[in-house]
């Protein structure tokens, strides 16, 4: 499993994960989790609406990121690259995958 945050440093993690998966004949699964922790306080309705809008933008960006990472894995010869989008506490979501 490759958990990615989309940072520049994750490029080397992709290469390492592909090499490790290929050397063991394993499939590689790519996961990205978006935090859904509420941004407190919600003093007004529009703040809550803005927070929901931000979460939707994060979802779209995460799905684009996952597609790109899966494409990178496949271009590097990775086996069976699948992707998983999760929401919640990122550490918990990655562990539960």
N, C-alpha and C positions, 0 to 999 in steps of 0.2 A: 504494500500500500504506500502511495505517495500522497502525503497531505501537503497542499500548497497554499501559499498566501499570495502568490503572484509577484513577489518581490524579485529583484535582480538576482539575489542569492539563490532563488529557487531553481534557476537554470542549471546550476551544478548539481542540485538535488535530483533533478530529472535525469541527468546523465548517469548519476550514480545508481538511482533506482532501476533504470533500464538495464544497466550492466549487471546489477545484482539479480534482478528477475531473470534475465536471459541466462546467466551462469547457472541458475538453479532450475531452469525450465518452468518458471512460475509465470502466472499471469500478473499483470500490473494493474492495480486499481487506483484511480486518482480521486481524491476527495478534497472538497473545499467547504468550509463551514462559515456561515455568516452569523455574527452575534445578533441576537434578538433582545438583548438586555434593554429594558426601557430607558430612555433618556429622560431622567427626572429633573426638575418637576414638570408637570403638565399644567402650567398656570392658565392656559386658555385652550379652547377647542382647536384653534389653528395650529398650535404647537403639536398636538397629537396627530393632526392630519399631516403636518409636515414630516413628522417622524415616520408615519406610514409610507409617505412618498419616498423618503430616504431608504427605507427598507426595500421597497420595490426596485429602486435604482441599484441597490446592492445586489439584489437577486439577479437582475439582468447582467450586471458586470460579472458576477460569479459564474453564470452560465457561459458567458463568452470566454472567461478565463479557463474554465474546465475544457471547453471545446479546443482551445489553443493548446493546452497542456496534453490532451489526448492526441492531438495532431503531432505534437513534438515527439511524444513517446512512440507513435507509429512510424514516424520518419526516422527515428533512431533504431528501428527494428524491434521495438517492444512487443511482447506477446499479449494479446487479449486486453488491450487497454480499455477499461470501462471507467465511467465517471459517476460520481455521487455528489449531489448537492445537499447540504444539510443546513438547518437553522437551529439556533439555540446557543448554548455555551460551546464555543469552538473546541475547547479541550475535551469536553464530554462527548460531543458529537463525533469527533475523530476517534476517540477510544471506543465508542459504541459501534462504529462501523466495522 
